[in-house]
Amino acid sequence: MKINKLIKKFFLVIVILYVSITFINQQKSINAYNNQQANLKDKIKEQEEYNQTLLATKENISSPEYIEELAREKLDMYLPNEKVYIDIGK
């Protein structure tokens, strides 16, 4: 009888250890997935902001102000009567 009780207690301890270890491992996995989900949500938010920027640029791309700004910055073009000063001290 004592051996049966000892075996039952041993089996119970093994089952409790197994359940505890399984629970801990599952909790680690859940935390990892939650972190991954948060990172993906941040990336989605960044992409949505970038898309908004692109849409705003798309709307302004044919405006005269944007064309003038692009010509000044990228092509070094200026209006005919405009004076341009270049700092050669650098």
OpenMM code with the backbone's topology and positions (N, CA, C; nanometers):
from openmm import Vec3, app, unit

residues = "MET LYS ILE ASN LYS LEU ILE LYS LYS PHE PHE LEU VAL ILE VAL ILE LEU TYR VAL SER ILE THR PHE ILE ASN GLN GLN LYS SER ILE ASN ALA TYR ASN ASN GLN GLN ALA ASN LEU LYS ASP LYS ILE LYS GLU GLN GLU GLU TYR ASN GLN THR LEU LEU ALA THR LYS GLU ASN ILE SER SER PRO GLU TYR ILE GLU GLU LEU ALA ARG GLU LYS LEU ASP MET TYR LEU PRO ASN GLU LYS VAL TYR ILE ASP ILE GLY LYS".split()
positions = [
    Vec3(0.0807, -0.1193, 0.0000),
    Vec3(0.0000, 0.0000, 0.0000),
    Vec3(0.0854, 0.1262, 0.0000),
    Vec3(0.1905, 0.1287, 0.0778),
    Vec3(0.2760, 0.2462, 0.0820),
    Vec3(0.3449, 0.2678, -0.0518),
    Vec3(0.3762, 0.1600, -0.1182),
    Vec3(0.4417, 0.1709, -0.2487),
    Vec3(0.3438, 0.2306, -0.3506),
    Vec3(0.2183, 0.1875, -0.3440),
    Vec3(0.1161, 0.2433, -0.4344),
    Vec3(0.0984, 0.3927, -0.4109),
    Vec3(0.0939, 0.4355, -0.2855),
    Vec3(0.0809, 0.5777, -0.2547),
    Vec3(0.2036, 0.6540, -0.3019),
    Vec3(0.3196, 0.5943, -0.2835),
    Vec3(0.4430, 0.6582, -0.3282),
    Vec3(0.4460, 0.6714, -0.4802),
    Vec3(0.4014, 0.5686, -0.5487),
    Vec3(0.3967, 0.5720, -0.6959),
    Vec3(0.2952, 0.6760, -0.7409),
    Vec3(0.1814, 0.6845, -0.6773),
    Vec3(0.0793, 0.7833, -0.7131),
    Vec3(0.1315, 0.9249, -0.6904),
    Vec3(0.1991, 0.9483, -0.5781),
    Vec3(0.2550, 1.0806, -0.5507),
    Vec3(0.3631, 1.1161, -0.6522),
    Vec3(0.4479, 1.0189, -0.6847),
    Vec3(0.5534, 1.0406, -0.7834),
    Vec3(0.4918, 1.0745, -0.9195),
    Vec3(0.3911, 0.9974, -0.9584),
    Vec3(0.3221, 1.0223, -1.0848),
    Vec3(0.2570, 1.1603, -1.0839),
    Vec3(0.1959, 1.1980, -0.9725),
    Vec3(0.1322, 1.3284, -0.9602),
    Vec3(0.2354, 1.4408, -0.9725),
    Vec3(0.3500, 1.4252, -0.9100),
    Vec3(0.4572, 1.5248, -0.9194),
    Vec3(0.5058, 1.5363, -1.0636),
    Vec3(0.5222, 1.4249, -1.1309),
    Vec3(0.5663, 1.4252, -1.2718),
    Vec3(0.4637, 1.4988, -1.3577),
    Vec3(0.3349, 1.4701, -1.3364),
    Vec3(0.2301, 1.5357, -1.4147),
    Vec3(0.2299, 1.6857, -1.3876),
    Vec3(0.2428, 1.7257, -1.2633),
    Vec3(0.2445, 1.8683, -1.2285),
    Vec3(0.3653, 1.9367, -1.2912),
    Vec3(0.4807, 1.8727, -1.2879),
    Vec3(0.6007, 1.9296, -1.3511),
    Vec3(0.5807, 1.9445, -1.5017),
    Vec3(0.5243, 1.8417, -1.5638),
    Vec3(0.5012, 1.8463, -1.7079),
    Vec3(0.4066, 1.9609, -1.7443),
    Vec3(0.2980, 1.9732, -1.6701),
    Vec3(0.2002, 2.0788, -1.6961),
    Vec3(0.2646, 2.2154, -1.6735),
    Vec3(0.3430, 2.2290, -1.5688),
    Vec3(0.4088, 2.3574, -1.5398),
    Vec3(0.5066, 2.3949, -1.6505),
    Vec3(0.5893, 2.3016, -1.6920),
    Vec3(0.6879, 2.3284, -1.7984),
    Vec3(0.6160, 2.3622, -1.9291),
    Vec3(0.5111, 2.2883, -1.9594),
    Vec3(0.4351, 2.3154, -2.0811),
    Vec3(0.3725, 2.4552, -2.0752),
    Vec3(0.3168, 2.4904, -1.9610),
    Vec3(0.2564, 2.6225, -1.9444),
    Vec3(0.3600, 2.7330, -1.9617),
    Vec3(0.4768, 2.7160, -1.9030),
    Vec3(0.5828, 2.8168, -1.9141),
    Vec3(0.6271, 2.8323, -2.0595),
    Vec3(0.6456, 2.7198, -2.1285),
    Vec3(0.6864, 2.7262, -2.2696),
    Vec3(0.5800, 2.7921, -2.3560),
    Vec3(0.4559, 2.7620, -2.3291),
    Vec3(0.3478, 2.8247, -2.4060),
    Vec3(0.3411, 2.9741, -2.3778),
    Vec3(0.3645, 3.0124, -2.2544),
    Vec3(0.3623, 3.1548, -2.2202),
    Vec3(0.4750, 3.2294, -2.2913),
    Vec3(0.5925, 3.1649, -2.3005),
    Vec3(0.7035, 3.2256, -2.3745),
    Vec3(0.6669, 3.2432, -2.5212),
    Vec3(0.6041, 3.1423, -2.5782),
    Vec3(0.5636, 3.1511, -2.7188),
    Vec3(0.4611, 3.2615, -2.7394),
    Vec3(0.3661, 3.2719, -2.6490),
    Vec3(0.2635, 3.3758, -2.6599),
    Vec3(0.3273, 3.5141, -2.6512),
    Vec3(0.4209, 3.5308, -2.5601),
    Vec3(0.4895, 3.6601, -2.5479),
    Vec3(0.5674, 3.6938, -2.6750),
    Vec3(0.6338, 3.5933, -2.7325),
    Vec3(0.7088, 3.6160, -2.8562),
    Vec3(0.6139, 3.6567, -2.9689),
    Vec3(0.4997, 3.5898, -2.9784),
    Vec3(0.4026, 3.6237, -3.0823),
    Vec3(0.3431, 3.7625, -3.0599),
    Vec3(0.3202, 3.7982, -2.9346),
    Vec3(0.2688, 3.9327, -2.9059),
    Vec3(0.3699, 4.0398, -2.9452),
    Vec3(0.4985, 4.0153, -2.9175),
    Vec3(0.6026, 4.1104, -2.9584),
    Vec3(0.6093, 4.1223, -3.1098),
    Vec3(0.6007, 4.0091, -3.1767),
    Vec3(0.6037, 4.0095, -3.3228),
    Vec3(0.4829, 4.0847, -3.3781),
    Vec3(0.3675, 4.0649, -3.3165),
    Vec3(0.2471, 4.1353, -3.3601),
    Vec3(0.2622, 4.2860, -3.3418),
    Vec3(0.3189, 4.3271, -3.2299),
    Vec3(0.3392, 4.4707, -3.2055),
    Vec3(0.4354, 4.5294, -3.3082),
    Vec3(0.5428, 4.4560, -3.3400),
    Vec3(0.6384, 4.5038, -3.4401),
    Vec3(0.5720, 4.5164, -3.5770),
    Vec3(0.4899, 4.4190, -3.6123),
    Vec3(0.4218, 4.4251, -3.7417),
    Vec3(0.3207, 4.5393, -3.7468),
    Vec3(0.2540, 4.5655, -3.6348),
    Vec3(0.1611, 4.6789, -3.6313),
    Vec3(0.2366, 4.8105, -3.6499),
    Vec3(0.3556, 4.8207, -3.5903),
    Vec3(0.4368, 4.9416, -3.6077),
    Vec3(0.4785, 4.9578, -3.7538),
    Vec3(0.5179, 4.8474, -3.8167),
    Vec3(0.5570, 4.8541, -3.9579),
    Vec3(0.4390, 4.8941, -4.0458),
    Vec3(0.3221, 4.8419, -4.0142),
    Vec3(0.2020, 4.8783, -4.0912),
    Vec3(0.1731, 5.0268, -4.0770),
    Vec3(0.1861, 5.0779, -3.9553),
    Vec3(0.1617, 5.2204, -3.9318),
    Vec3(0.2617, 5.3057, -4.0098),
    Vec3(0.3905, 5.2661, -4.0090),
    Vec3(0.4919, 5.3391, -4.0847),
    Vec3(0.4605, 5.3376, -4.2336),
    Vec3(0.4189, 5.2231, -4.2858),
    Vec3(0.3872, 5.2133, -4.4281),
    Vec3(0.2650, 5.2974, -4.4636),
    Vec3(0.1662, 5.3010, -4.3742),
    Vec3(0.0483, 5.3842, -4.4008),
    Vec3(0.0865, 5.5320, -4.4039),
    Vec3(0.1760, 5.5740, -4.3140),
    Vec3(0.2225, 5.7131, -4.3159),
    Vec3(0.3004, 5.7423, -4.4440),
    Vec3(0.3838, 5.6469, -4.4845),
    Vec3(0.4596, 5.6630, -4.6088),
    Vec3(0.3651, 5.6710, -4.7288),
    Vec3(0.2609, 5.5891, -4.7277),
    Vec3(0.1621, 5.5937, -4.8362),
    Vec3(0.0926, 5.7288, -4.8409),
    Vec3(0.0621, 5.7846, -4.7244),
    Vec3(-0.0002, 5.9169, -4.7210),
    Vec3(0.0936, 6.0225, -4.7798),
    Vec3(0.2220, 6.0097, -4.7482),
    Vec3(0.3207, 6.1028, -4.8042),
    Vec3(0.3263, 6.0904, -4.9562),
    Vec3(0.3251, 5.9674, -5.0043),
    Vec3(0.3274, 5.9457, -5.1490),
    Vec3(0.2013, 6.0004, -5.2164),
    Vec3(0.0875, 5.9818, -5.1518),
    Vec3(-0.0366, 6.0349, -5.2090),
    Vec3(-0.0336, 6.1874, -5.2142),
    Vec3(0.0198, 6.2503, -5.1097),
    Vec3(0.0304, 6.3960, -5.1091),
    Vec3(0.1250, 6.4428, -5.2195),
    Vec3(0.2345, 6.3720, -5.2387),
    Vec3(0.3291, 6.4064, -5.3454),
    Vec3(0.2637, 6.3872, -5.4812),
    Vec3(0.1875, 6.2809, -5.4951),
    Vec3(0.1190, 6.2537, -5.6222),
    Vec3(0.0222, 6.3656, -5.6572),
    Vec3(-0.0472, 6.4182, -5.5560),
    Vec3(-0.1423, 6.5258, -5.5807),
    Vec3(-0.0716, 6.6556, -5.6200),
    Vec3(0.0481, 6.6790, -5.5662),
    Vec3(0.1193, 6.8049, -5.5908),
    Vec3(0.2186, 6.7961, -5.7060),
    Vec3(0.2334, 6.6827, -5.7667),
    Vec3(0.3425, 6.6636, -5.8634),
    Vec3(0.3260, 6.7493, -5.9890),
    Vec3(0.2038, 6.7809, -6.0238),
    Vec3(0.1858, 6.8621, -6.1447),
    Vec3(0.1635, 7.0094, -6.1131),
    Vec3(0.1759, 7.0482, -5.9898),
    Vec3(0.1580, 7.1895, -5.9548),
    Vec3(0.2825, 7.2683, -5.9954),
    Vec3(0.2656, 7.3934, -6.0349),
    Vec3(0.3802, 7.4762, -6.0757),
    Vec3(0.4825, 7.4956, -5.9636),
    Vec3(0.4352, 7.5035, -5.8404),
    Vec3(0.5283, 7.5224, -5.7280),
    Vec3(0.6201, 7.4020, -5.7125),
    Vec3(0.5623, 7.2821, -5.7264),
    Vec3(0.6433, 7.1610, -5.7123),
    Vec3(0.7437, 7.1501, -5.8271),
    Vec3(0.7006, 7.1821, -5.9460),
    Vec3(0.7902, 7.1751, -6.0619),
    Vec3(0.9048, 7.2747, -6.0456),
    Vec3(0.8739, 7.3950, -5.9979),
    Vec3(0.9781, 7.4953, -5.9760),
    Vec3(1.0765, 7.4492, -5.8672),
    Vec3(1.0230, 7.3955, -5.7603),
    Vec3(1.1090, 7.3466, -5.6515),
    Vec3(1.1991, 7.2330, -5.6999),
    Vec3(1.1436, 7.1428, -5.7770),
    Vec3(1.2215, 7.0307, -5.8301),
    Vec3(1.3296, 7.0799, -5.9257),
    Vec3(1.2974, 7.1777, -6.0083),
    Vec3(1.3956, 7.2323, -6.1017),
    Vec3(1.5094, 7.3007, -6.0267),
    Vec3(1.4795, 7.3697, -5.9189),
    Vec3(1.5836, 7.4367, -5.8401),
    Vec3(1.6734, 7.3356, -5.7689),
    Vec3(1.6121, 7.2386, -5.7035),
    Vec3(1.6892, 7.1462, -5.6205),
    Vec3(1.7654, 7.0413, -5.7013),
    Vec3(1.7004, 6.9825, -5.7985),
    Vec3(1.7611, 6.8699, -5.8694),
    Vec3(1.8387, 6.9118, -5.9942),
    Vec3(1.7897, 7.0123, -6.0626),
    Vec3(1.8490, 7.0484, -6.1913),
    Vec3(1.9277, 7.1794, -6.1873),
    Vec3(1.9330, 7.2441, -6.0722),
    Vec3(2.0021, 7.3725, -6.0576),
    Vec3(1.9560, 7.4740, -6.1617),
    Vec3(1.8264, 7.4811, -6.1825),
    Vec3(1.7694, 7.5773, -6.2763),
    Vec3(1.7073, 7.6911, -6.1959),
    Vec3(1.7167, 7.8127, -6.2509),
    Vec3(1.6648, 7.9301, -6.1813),
    Vec3(1.5908, 8.0178, -6.2808),
    Vec3(1.5149, 8.1107, -6.2294),
    Vec3(1.4427, 8.2041, -6.3162),
    Vec3(1.5427, 8.2953, -6.3879),
    Vec3(1.5070, 8.3475, -6.5041),
    Vec3(1.6032, 8.4250, -6.5841),
    Vec3(1.6621, 8.5473, -6.5123),
    Vec3(1.5856, 8.6217, -6.4382),
    Vec3(1.6360, 8.7439, -6.3739),
    Vec3(1.6736, 8.7207, -6.2276),
    Vec3(1.6903, 8.6008, -6.1898),
    Vec3(1.7181, 8.5667, -6.0497),
    Vec3(1.8685, 8.5597, -6.0256),
    Vec3(1.9133, 8.6196, -5.9146),
    Vec3(2.0551, 8.6133, -5.8808),
    Vec3(2.0777, 8.4958, -5.7871),
    Vec3(2.1808, 8.4196, -5.8158),
    Vec3(2.2125, 8.3023, -5.7349),
    Vec3(2.3475, 8.3236, -5.6715),
    Vec3(2.3531, 8.3060, -5.5412),
    Vec3(2.4793, 8.3213, -5.4690),
    Vec3(2.5245, 8.1831, -5.4230),
    Vec3(2.6510, 8.1544, -5.4505),
    Vec3(2.7071, 8.0257, -5.4134),
    Vec3(2.8148, 8.0489, -5.3097),
    Vec3(2.8042, 7.9788, -5.2000),
    Vec3(2.9033, 7.9914, -5.0929),
    Vec3(3.0205, 7.8985, -5.1257),
    Vec3(3.1364, 7.9585, -5.1584),
    Vec3(3.2540, 7.8788, -5.1927),
    Vec3(3.3470, 7.8628, -5.0746),
    Vec3(3.3035, 7.9041, -4.9583),
    Vec3(3.3868, 7.8972, -4.8394),
    Vec3(3.3959, 7.7581, -4.7800),
    Vec3(3.3201, 7.6673, -4.8271),
    Vec3(3.3182, 7.5308, -4.7699),
    Vec3(3.4229, 7.4446, -4.8313),
] * unit.nanometer
topology = app.Topology()
chain = topology.addChain("A")
for resn in residues:
    res = topology.addResidue(resn, chain)
    for name in ("N", "CA", "C"):
        topology.addAtom(name, app.Element.getBySymbol(name[0]), res)
